[in-house]
Amino acid sequence: MEEVRVGIVGLGNVGMGALAVLAGNREKIAEKLGFRLSVAAVCSRTVASKRLPEGLGPVFKTADWRELVAHPDVQIVAELVGGAGVAAEIIEGAIANGKSVVTANKELMAASGPEIWNRAIAARVNVAMEASVCGGIPIHSVLREGISADRVVAFYGILNGTSNYILTEMEKRSAPFDTVLAEAQKLGYAEADPSADVDGFDARSKVVLLAALAFGEKIAPSDVFMQGIRRITPLDFRYALRMEHTIRLVCGARATPDGLILFVRPALIPVSTILAGVHGSYNAVWVKGEFGADTFYYGRGAGPLPTGVAVVSDLMRVAREIRSGSPERVSPFAHERLGETKPVSIEVQKRAYYLRFRVDDRPGIIAKLAGILAGKNISLEAILQEPCGAKHDLPFVITVEPTSEQSIRDAIAEMSQLDFLTDAPLALPMETAL
Ligand SMILES: NC(=O)c1ccc[n+]([C@@H]2O[C@H](COP(=O)([O-])OP(=O)(O)OC[C@H]3O[C@@H](n4cnc5c(N)ncnc54)[C@H](OP(=O)(O)O)[C@@H]3O)[C@@H](O)[C@H]2O)c1
């Protein structure tokens, strides 16, 4: 049987997961392709200590990625190292050697995807990056192929499994953020430095990539409004539930008459919405099309085997192209041809907001806050207060009718000067239209 041969750089979670799929499903993959997909070479810094799965056949092993990308037997290079440093050199090296690339690297593709793609197209090779967003959910294929005939008007997703695990545990057990984060770190769900997950950086890279695919725009990470989940408390879940809402780190993009609004932020969403039912480390993406209406995608957002399936499916796609002599010709960052919706600041968006205060209780507090809101033309909708004995750190919530993000920011800035606040006010949008 004829074969296409791949080289894998990076033998960590994803690299070993991809090798497990390639070895464990070797026969079925060959049947589906009509030819064999074999592993010609692997590379990692500590390759000598790595135990490769049985059934791969003879494999060239090296600790030097340059040897792998230049190896004459390697036709496709999988970059599974991560980060924006050496990974960029590996991808450049592969393209310079006329080899297609498969990558799981959201960070690099979000920062430099358009340039990498332009180089690949000039070299008549492909860059497949399915595993870079939502691990096991084939959302790139959906946007580039499955619903490519549609015109996407919005997508909303839960794109970071660690944050979703933390929020849904807080919701379930009424446990504080720090406690659940520490547990998640012990279980291996969160990194020792959790910032990429809980402050929104990881999800922001994913929004950049999905928005590029969905809208044909060149999106920079700085175009995406980003806010993490550190300030969410069990109390916020209790107030949200009183209004039949919950809180999720909602990641999305929405085409508006003003432009494209892109965001990663905790938001109140109705408990009845499908995204509220996404629990634990699962990911989901809900896409709204002008013609085909709503579609929803759900699955494991990370993990060696789900991500390994995404990587190997990309290797299969690129291998088919090599056999047919027809590489991908249009960049997913096809802004020159498709761009019609430019990113705009989130300040223009109009939403209802949830405002949570903690105060040293005294007469006249509500009147002061209401006065500031009225001064910004913001209409108050409701005031909620859970029974609480702590007069010196009393929490309560004000919800307001739809207003602009800019007005809310101005109001919060003014409120933050008030001497009775024991904590800065927390403002969360209410995504009631989900
Ligand atoms: N983990 C997930 O579930 C997941 C899901 C979706 C996407 N991703 C993406 O997949 C990529 C890989 O993530 P991961 O979790 O598998 O990372 P990881 O476990 O840290 O593995 C990284 C691998 O790269 C190797 N490496 C680092 N520098 C190298 C160099 N200079 N030359 C050769 N090899 C080098 C490391 O080698 P040694 O082991 O020898 O030190 C290690 O095997 C990242 O872009 C990540 O964002 C991960």
The ligand as a Gaussian input file, in Angstrom:
#p B3LYP/6-31G(d) Opt

LIG

0 1
 N       -3.022000      20.220000      26.000000
 C       -4.161000      20.310000      25.304000
 O       -5.142000      19.654000      25.620000
 C       -4.241000      21.205000      24.092000
 C       -5.469000      21.366000      23.426000
 C       -5.532000      22.139000      22.260000
 C       -4.384000      22.737000      21.797000
 N       -3.205000      22.588000      22.485000
 C       -1.997000      23.212000      21.922000
 O       -1.109000      22.168000      21.532000
 C        0.233000      22.608000      21.654000
 C        1.018000      21.630000      22.520000
 O        0.434000      21.585000      23.807000
 P        0.811000      20.424000      24.859000
 O       -0.198000      20.530000      25.957000
 O        0.964000      19.121000      24.172000
 O        2.241000      20.950000      25.382000
 P        3.322000      20.154000      26.213000
 O        2.716000      18.970000      26.891000
 O        4.073000      21.137000      27.015000
 O        4.324000      19.572000      25.079000
 C        5.216000      20.372000      24.384000
 C        6.239000      19.470000      23.714000
 O        7.101000      20.297000      22.920000
 C        8.430000      19.857000      23.104000
 N        9.360000      20.954000      22.863000
 C        9.466000      22.134000      23.499000
 N       10.460000      22.866000      22.981000
 C       11.025000      22.125000      21.996000
 C       12.093000      22.320000      21.095000
 N       12.826000      23.436000      21.108000
 N       12.386000      21.326000      20.220000
 C       11.670000      20.197000      20.210000
 N       10.630000      19.950000      21.027000
 C       10.317000      20.898000      21.919000
 C        8.496000      19.383000      24.532000
 O        9.602000      18.514000      24.602000
 P       10.087000      17.737000      25.906000
 O        8.906000      16.954000      26.406000
 O       11.128000      16.831000      25.382000
 O       10.574000      18.777000      26.839000
 C        7.137000      18.689000      24.676000
 O        7.224000      17.356000      24.258000
 C        0.153000      24.030000      22.217000
 O        0.169000      24.940000      21.141000
 C       -1.214000      24.064000      22.893000
 O       -1.760000      25.366000      22.968000
 C       -3.101000      21.839000      23.609000

